[in-house]
Structure formats: C-alpha cells, structure tokens
C-alpha cells in the first residue's frame, strides 16, 4: 500500500512531529492533525493505517496518567461500547478505496470539529440523560471514525460537557481515543487494509510523535495555549475546506 520512498518517510516524520507538538501544547489533536495532513497527500485509508501505532502509544500514556481509570470506565462504558461496535462496523467506508468521498468526509469532519471547538459555547449534560446520551455519542463517534479516521467527533465536545475536572477529562479523552484506535485497527485489519507493512511504517511514526509531544510541552510554557489553540483550529478549518472541496477540482 505504501511507497517506502525517502519523500514519504520525510512527510510521515514531519507530520507526526507537528501532530505531537499540537498534542503537547493542547492535550489533544494528534490523530486529527495527522489525518488532515496525511490525507492531503495520500488516500485517507492509508493515513489511518499510519496513525494506528503512534495514536495508540500516545493515548495509552494519556489514559494511565490519571488515577481514576476504573471509575471513568464504569461511567463511560455505554459510549465506549458504542464507539467500538460502530467503528468496526463502519470502517468499510474508509477501507473501500473510494477516496473521493472519504477525502471529502474527512475535510467536513475536520471543519466541524475545529469550528465547534472554536466558536461553540460550553454546554452541560444533565445527569439523568448521561446513560442513553453516552451510547448515542459513542455510536456517532464510531461512525465518524469508521468513515474518516478522525476520532474526536462528537466524543470530545461530549466529554467536555460532562463537567469533569482537568485530570479526569484528560484521562477520559485518553480512554476514548484508545478504544477508537483499537476499534479502527480491528476494522481496517478485518478488511485487509491494515497489514504488516502498515504496522512497520506506523511504528516509525512513534518516535517523532513522542518527540513532538515533548517539544509541545516546552512550547506550552512559553506560548499562551489559548492563542496557539485558536490559530491551530483556524488552520484546521482551512485544511478541512481544502480536503472537502478537492473532489470538485
């Protein structure tokens, strides 16, 4: 599936270095940035296959960085189950090879995520609605993940609306992203879109992603995270627009 050329290796390393920096500064964004940039130079299914290992490693680290794994898993299991089932079921869309529509869907997903994060006002989820709403959000997130490789919509806005403290939110995001990554790997592998050569290339992306996270944490101490986040989201909207409009040109 991949052309193991020097150009592709350089593009992959650069992409995951930048994606790691974004995650280091903002606490999220590695899979979103990686899918957006790699999706601009290769089919989204190939970009998603490259994403699997660095996303899994970074998200497992984030998942176990907090003390309340069991309590969060018990609270969020309907969402997590919905993500797992829906991602595996819908990953055929990403693996289909219909790059015209998956590229457009990826661009739209990036614009929705960035636009919502940039402009939407924070909402709160009523406690009584959480059990059934978690399941619905999980199914929706899995559908977006299976179709585009983007792991964040609408799981991230939903988790932000639960009123979790900072540490619990970071751990909950890590839990959601980890389940999404595992489900995406299962879905792509079951359809022959994630093979051993994909695994080797994806593993090469771990080092630049972790280096980028370390650099991003250093940047966060010098630059306002709010300013960085705002310009990052604006850039993501522009990238999403280019991907969404590409099939028409």
C-alpha positions, 0 to 999 in steps of 0.5 A, spaced: 500 500 500 505 504 501 511 507 497 517 506 502 520 512 498 525 517 502 519 523 500 514 519 504 518 517 510 520 525 510 512 527 510 510 521 515 516 524 520 514 531 519 507 530 520 507 526 526 512 531 529 507 537 528 501 532 530 505 531 537 507 538 538 499 540 537 498 534 542 503 537 547 501 544 547 493 542 547 492 535 550 489 533 544 489 533 536 494 528 534 490 523 530 486 529 527 492 533 525 495 527 522 489 525 518 488 532 515 495 532 513 496 525 511 490 525 507 492 531 503 497 527 500 495 520 500 488 516 500 485 517 507 485 509 508 492 509 508 493 515 513 489 511 518 493 505 517 499 510 519 496 513 525 494 506 528 501 505 532 503 512 534 495 514 536 495 508 540 502 509 544 500 516 545 493 515 548 495 509 552 500 514 556 494 519 556 489 514 559 494 511 565 496 518 567 490 519 571 488 515 577 481 514 576 481 509 570 476 504 573 471 509 575 471 513 568 470 506 565 464 504 569 461 511 567 463 511 560 462 504 558 455 505 554 459 510 549 465 506 549 461 500 547 458 504 542 464 507 539 467 500 538 461 496 535 460 502 530 467 503 528 468 496 526 462 496 523 463 502 519 470 502 517 468 499 510 467 506 508 474 508 509 477 501 507 473 501 500 478 505 496 473 510 494 477 516 496 473 521 493 468 521 498 472 519 504 477 525 502 471 529 502 468 526 509 474 527 512 475 535 510 467 536 513 469 532 519 475 536 520 471 543 519 466 541 524 470 539 529 475 545 529 469 550 528 465 547 534 471 547 538 472 554 536 466 558 536 461 553 540 459 555 547 460 550 553 454 546 554 452 541 560 449 534 560 444 533 565 445 527 569 439 523 568 440 523 560 448 521 561 446 513 560 442 513 553 446 520 551 453 516 552 451 510 547 448 515 542 455 519 542 459 513 542 455 510 536 456 517 532 463 517 534 464 510 531 461 512 525 465 518 524 471 514 525 469 508 521 468 513 515 474 518 516 479 516 521 478 522 525 476 520 532 474 526 536 467 527 533 462 528 537 466 524 543 470 530 545 465 536 545 461 530 549 466 529 554 467 536 555 460 537 557 460 532 562 463 537 567 469 533 569 475 536 572 482 537 568 485 530 570 479 526 569 477 529 562 484 528 560 484 521 562 477 520 559 479 523 552 485 518 553 480 512 554 476 514 548 481 515 543 484 508 545 478 504 544 477 508 537 484 506 535 483 499 537 476 499 534 479 502 527 485 497 527 480 491 528 476 494 522 481 496 517 485 489 519 478 485 518 478 488 511 485 487 509 487 494 509 491 494 515 497 489 514 504 488 516 507 493 512 502 498 515 504 496 522 512 497 520 511 504 517 506 506 523 511 504 528 516 509 525 511 514 526 512 513 534 518 516 535 517 523 532 510 523 535 513 522 542 518 527 540 513 532 538 509 531 544 515 533 548 517 539 544 509 541 545 510 541 552 516 546 552 512 550 547 506 550 552 510 554 557 512 559 553 506 560 548 499 562 551 495 555 549 489 559 548 492 563 542 496 557 539 489 553 540 485 558 536 490 559 530 491 551 530 483 550 529 483 556 524 488 552 520 484 546 521 478 549 518 482 551 512 485 544 511 478 541 512 475 546 506 481 544 502 480 536 503 472 537 502 472 541 496 478 537 492 473 532 489 470 538 485 477 540 482 
